[in-house]
Amino acid sequence: MLFRSSDWFHAALLAGVGAVFMVSHHVGVQTELFYQWDETTVSSGSVTNRNAAEEFGLRFGVTAFVF
């Protein structure tokens, strides 16, 4: 995602990969590896402020399929 105007700029990236391991016919254990990057730049006259953040990790969960 990318937004731009004359005095501010914002960019973001979210990427992930995951898998579900079925433990029964309708229940699974889910795992996901993810990475998120976010940057915002604001300009006012001759002053520029830039903020950037990164987050990454591993998530686990339980998935139930109801048909």
N, C-alpha and C positions, 0 to 999 in steps of 0.2 A: 504494500500500500504506500502511495506517495502523494503528498499534498504540498502545493507550493503557492505562495502569494508574494507580493512585493516585499514584505517584512518578516515572514516566517516560513519555515520549511519543516516538514515532518515526514519521516520514513520509518517503516516497520517491516519486519520479516518474522514469520513463524513457520517453523519446519518440524515435522515429526514423523516417526515411523513406529509402528506397533504391531502387535500380534495378539490373537486370542487363542488360548489353549483350552479346548473343550474337555471338561471333567465329567460331564454327563451329556445327555441328549439336548438339554435346554440351558445348561449352566456352563460358563467358561470363566477362566482367569485371564485378565487382560493386562498387558504390559505395554508401555509406550516410552520411547526415548524422544525428548523434545529439545528444541533450541529456539529462543526468542530474542530478537534484537530490536531496539527502539531508539530513535534519535530525533530530537527536536532542536531547531535553531531559530532564535528570535533576534531580530535586529531592530534597533531604535537609534537612528542617527549614526554616530560613530561607534556605538557600543553594540557588541554582538555576544549573546549568551547561548552556549551550546550544551545540551544535556544528552547523554547517551546511557543506555542500560542494556545489559545482557543477562539472560537467565537460561539455564539449561538444567536438565535433570531426568529422572526416571520415575514414572508413575506406575502404580499397580491398582487393580480394581477387580471387581466381580461383575460379570455380565450375565443377565438372565434373559433368555429369548422366550417370549410368550406368543404362541401361534394361535 
